[in-house]
Amino acid sequence: MKKLKSVLKNKSFWFAEYVFISVFREALLNSNSFKEYDYKLHINKLKKENKKLKKENKKLNKKLKKVKQLNKSLINSNSWKITKPIRSIKNKLKK
């Protein structure tokens, strides 16, 4: 009988502890400080993502600039100018 009482006491102790922890956890999750901390974590994550996207954007802009320069040099080249009549005839024949 003593063992049964000690087991029941232990179970009620663990249950009370579980209830306390659950209530405390819920209170913590709903507290402004936790929400503020969560928002700060989210903001930091967004800042890192923004930094990564800016870096990628910078690389793509450099690549675009190079492609535009290459296109401009091709259009201004002598071979492009010389072959213009051939291209125009070819385009007329396609229609």
Number of C-alpha atoms within 10 A of each C-alpha: 6 7 8 9 10 11 12 12 12 12 12 12 12 12 12 12 12 12 12 12 12 12 12 12 12 11 12 13 13 11 11 11 11 13 13 11 11 13 12 12 12 12 12 12 12 12 12 12 12 12 12 12 12 12 12 12 12 12 12 12 12 12 12 12 12 12 12 12 12 12 12 11 12 13 12 11 11 11 10 13 11 10 10 12 11 10 12 11 10 11 10 9 8 7 5
